Amino acid sequence: MSAATYRVSYDLGCLRSLKKLPDRVSAKFLDMMTRFMSDPTAHGLNFESVRGTSDRGVKSVRIDQGYRAIAFITGQDVMFLHVNNHDEAYRWAERRDVRVDPATNRIRVVESVEVKEAVSASAELPAAAAPDLFNVIPDERLLALGILAEELPKVRQLGDQDALDGSQDAFDATSYDILIALAAGYPDDEIRAIVGIKGPDEDTEKKTPTTFANVIASDESRQHIFIPETEEELRRVFEGDLEGWRIFLHPDQRKVAYRDYSGPTLVRGGAGTGKTVVAMHHARYLADQIKKDPTRSSERVLFTTFTTNLALDIQSNLQALCPEHLEGSPPRIEVINLDRWVSQFLKRKKFPREIVYFGDNKDRLDGIWREVLDRHSLPELSEEFIRAEWEQVVQAKGVMTEGAYFKVARTGRGTALDRKTRASLWKIFSDYRASMIDEGLAEPDDAYREAIEILKAEAPSLPYGAVVVDEAQDMGEQAFRLIRAIVPEKTSGDRNSIFIVGDAHQRIYGRRATMTACGINVRGRSRQLRLNYRTSDEIRKWAVSVLEGVSVDDLDEGADSLKGYTSVFRGPAPELASFSSEEKEVGALIEWIRAVKAQGTLLGDIGVLLRTIGQIDSIARKLDDAGIESIRLRPNMADDRWQPGVRLSTMHRGKGLEFQAVAIPLLSKSIFPPPWMLKGAADDVDRRNILQQEKSLLHVAATRAKKLLRVSWSGEPSPLIVTPKKE
Ligand SMILES: Nc1ncnc2c1ncn2[C@@H]1O[C@H](COP(=O)(O)OP(=O)(O)OP(=O)(O)O)[C@@H](O)[C@H]1O
């Protein structure tokens, strides 16, 4: 074969079979395929017929003397299905049949054999212990879910979970996913959602003709089929691991990421549903478009998020996904957290003040507050209330004059304020602002406002064609106004301008904004993801139970819910452990870490998430005494996963991390939520907001766990914990 127009694709089964073979075979196959990709005319492939196969499109290709690749050829498509040593490859190919399945909009790779032969022909299919795993499930239900008729006899042979786990290669990839979800006990609608198959009533999309060429490129097929666009991409997949998020998106994720939008877009979804993954793929999609268009060569995509460490994670994940867009100078995708972007921008613009984020200067602001509050006689309001009013109303909404403060809507604030009180408060706020300027300091909201003003006054000079925003739930009004100012709506339209992902259930920094109010109109372009890829369904359910009674916005003017939120796999129930003393609790935590390690989990894949830095210090000492290595994760520093040691992190810093096993200790009533926070509440509404934020924090911490979650306390449990268990 030597025509330049062939489209080459790789079934997931092919990539998996390749990973089982010696590296040199994979290297040879890769070499052969990259050469074919670069110049099919010079490096044609010799396809040979496979004797005995019922499907005439199934062919073999010689890799070397000992190994063969099996492919399926039709029209202009070459799809690789399997690689193995000569005899096994032929045996595998003899009974394979490739077909278009209009019901699922996928390409299916079927082993078309009779029952006895099927089992013996599938070398990896283990002997069934007792043929009962799916026995209670009638054929009609299996077929309606998408299992192929030819596969039914093999399904009936699967005796137990071990047999199913070992039979991956014996089934079409979609069928295997269906069986795994069935065995885990999911109901049919959830199985369809997990596997990405529409139910008979949902299938309302306009259908393109179901030719092989169309179906192989469908979002559904591409859940299991990889179509490389460049040799580089092929190399990365062959040489790296098969991380699902990079290659095989769920059809719902692909539909959101790989398309154009007529204006700003919002993607919501519970923890672990792949919002960051989708945002990264969309950034890549946008950068690919820029790359293809020479007239846009100076354009860039700004990928921004809330915290530095999340930006660092995204940078390294994008490096794995599309390095070609990060390596240029300047790179086509620029990843930076918004605070840093602003401070760099203002520095270039010679902004004379220092922006206060953390550390010593924060103490200087506290000092200014003390002096200002001493100078003014306070109305009947607490210091906490006044400072919260400054942060949540004056600064958050960018109020600059007394007149504006009289008029501003104080949404979310509990205590009503009459005009006279507002006038007294404004004197305090003006004094504080003037003193802060005198000291040469600025708060982040001041910095955002300054940047917005500069951008509005300047002729458009920034190179950004689009902004992608992650963790939007933690950004405030000024941040969104700034994002809009970075990519202002053009007279030619607002196409692909802003792509925002977030989840208000995970709002942990107390900021809140309504996009429409900030000039970002996402109406009609809001999407939702529902499948949690990170956390087992059992842990997910517990994490959701923590949020009971919490009502959550949709980052705009409506409400959000976690309806339909499900995990793609199941696991052990979270362990809730109660102790009579903290000493016993920490002792048991140490034993738990040892047991998890003994079961094969690396220490670095165990996270202990705590509410305060003081608690981290204390647990670190106790782990040290017990001879267990630990690493404290600090804000603004990436986690070097190669370093051994249990990860100790605050719940806040835990956002953006994930671990096989997570422990959340010290959740006693007297410690969590921290009493000082509730004591500092300005009024009942503030108190409710604090409790809501702490619930979100516990929810975030719990959803960092993949397979194991352990929650513990001593004495009385925190009221935020559901269902206690005795020691
Ligand atoms: N299609 C997929 N296939 C395999 N893994 C996936 C897929 N999509 C997401 N994941 C994995 O699921 C985990 C969660 O993804 P991601 O961090 O993007 O979710 P999120 O919605 O941003 O989560 P959170 O809101 O909790 O930060 C990651 O480990 C990611 O690699």
The ligand as an SDF file (V2000), in Angstrom:
LIG
                    3D

 31 33  0  0  0  0  0  0  0  0999 V2000
  -11.5790   10.1890   29.5920 N   0  0  0  0  0  0  0  0  0  0  0  0
  -10.8150    9.9090   30.6180 C   0  0  0  0  0  0  0  0  0  0  0  0
  -10.1740    8.7220   30.6750 N   0  0  0  0  0  0  0  0  0  0  0  0
   -9.3920    8.4000   31.7190 C   0  0  0  0  0  0  0  0  0  0  0  0
   -9.1600    9.2240   32.7580 N   0  0  0  0  0  0  0  0  0  0  0  0
   -9.7710   10.4130   32.7640 C   0  0  0  0  0  0  0  0  0  0  0  0
  -10.6190   10.8170   31.7080 C   0  0  0  0  0  0  0  0  0  0  0  0
  -11.0840   12.0530   32.0020 N   0  0  0  0  0  0  0  0  0  0  0  0
  -10.5460   12.4040   33.1870 C   0  0  0  0  0  0  0  0  0  0  0  0
   -9.7520   11.4240   33.6390 N   0  0  0  0  0  0  0  0  0  0  0  0
   -8.9840   11.4070   34.8830 C   0  0  0  0  0  0  0  0  0  0  0  0
   -9.8590   11.7190   35.9480 O   0  0  0  0  0  0  0  0  0  0  0  0
   -9.2030   12.5130   36.9110 C   0  0  0  0  0  0  0  0  0  0  0  0
   -9.9870   13.7900   37.1230 C   0  0  0  0  0  0  0  0  0  0  0  0
   -9.8720   14.6200   35.9730 O   0  0  0  0  0  0  0  0  0  0  0  0
   -9.8300   16.2010   36.1190 P   0  0  0  0  0  0  0  0  0  0  0  0
   -8.8240   16.5980   37.1340 O   0  0  0  0  0  0  0  0  0  0  0  0
   -9.7520   16.7890   34.7680 O   0  0  0  0  0  0  0  0  0  0  0  0
  -11.2770   16.4230   36.7260 O   0  0  0  0  0  0  0  0  0  0  0  0
  -11.9070   17.7600   37.2780 P   0  0  0  0  0  0  0  0  0  0  0  0
  -13.3410   17.7130   36.9100 O   0  0  0  0  0  0  0  0  0  0  0  0
  -11.1250   18.9390   36.8190 O   0  0  0  0  0  0  0  0  0  0  0  0
  -11.7210   17.5180   38.8340 O   0  0  0  0  0  0  0  0  0  0  0  0
  -11.7880   18.5160   40.0680 P   0  0  0  0  0  0  0  0  0  0  0  0
  -12.9710   19.4000   39.8770 O   0  0  0  0  0  0  0  0  0  0  0  0
  -11.9480   17.5840   41.2190 O   0  0  0  0  0  0  0  0  0  0  0  0
  -10.5020   19.2580   40.0920 O   0  0  0  0  0  0  0  0  0  0  0  0
   -7.7850   12.7310   36.4100 C   0  0  0  0  0  0  0  0  0  0  0  0
   -6.9590   11.7410   36.9630 O   0  0  0  0  0  0  0  0  0  0  0  0
   -7.9310   12.4990   34.9200 C   0  0  0  0  0  0  0  0  0  0  0  0
   -6.7280   12.0850   34.3240 O   0  0  0  0  0  0  0  0  0  0  0  0
  1  2  1  0
  2  3  1  0
  2  7  2  0
  3  4  2  0
  4  5  1  0
  5  6  2  0
  6  7  1  0
  6 10  1  0
  7  8  1  0
  8  9  2  0
  9 10  1  0
 10 11  1  0
 11 12  1  0
 11 30  1  0
 12 13  1  0
 13 14  1  0
 13 28  1  0
 14 15  1  0
 15 16  1  0
 16 17  2  0
 16 18  1  0
 16 19  1  0
 19 20  1  0
 20 21  2  0
 20 22  1  0
 20 23  1  0
 23 24  1  0
 24 25  2  0
 24 26  1  0
 24 27  1  0
 28 29  1  0
 28 30  1  0
 30 31  1  0
M  END
$$$$
